[in-house]
Amino acid sequence: MKRMFFVMVMLSMALVLCQGAVYAGEEQQLKTQIVRINGYAGVEPLNLLIEPGTVVVWLNQYKISPVEVMFPDKKVTMACQSPVNFSISKEGTYVSNSIPYGSVASLCFIEQGSFKYIIERARHQGGDYLNRGNPFRFEGQIVVKIK
């Protein structure tokens, strides 16, 4: 029960932080799409078709390991304010931090285009490499279309 409360609080915080969404000078209606990472059972939904200003929230329900979200091809270079569990790389693109079990990462998409992404176990935590053994990898796509 406490864990569910924590997850709901984290989702609420992610939505509140991203409510400053602005696209082309207009405030947008905030939309949210939750992607559940269920371990080897899969990722639901894996592919998304969204409008600019939509917040995508990745919820890690994989008990065995923290996970990371990566954009291998077209990188996300613009997003709404205050993404959760994402940081900006040296190259100026958004990259996910390690997302522990029961936690979320969110990113508000404002750039039009197709963004392929990969979800894998976190590469390392405290010097211990977690990606040994059985591979855990899911590939999805987020397509941001203009209304």
Secondary structure, 3 states (H helix, E strand, C coil): CHHHHHHHHHHHHHHHHCCCCEECCEECCCEEEEEEECHHHCEECCEEEECCCEEEEEEECCCCCCEEEECCCCCCCCECCCCECEEECCCCCEEECCECCCCEEEEEECCCEEEEEEEEECCEECCEECCCCCCCEEEEEEEECCC
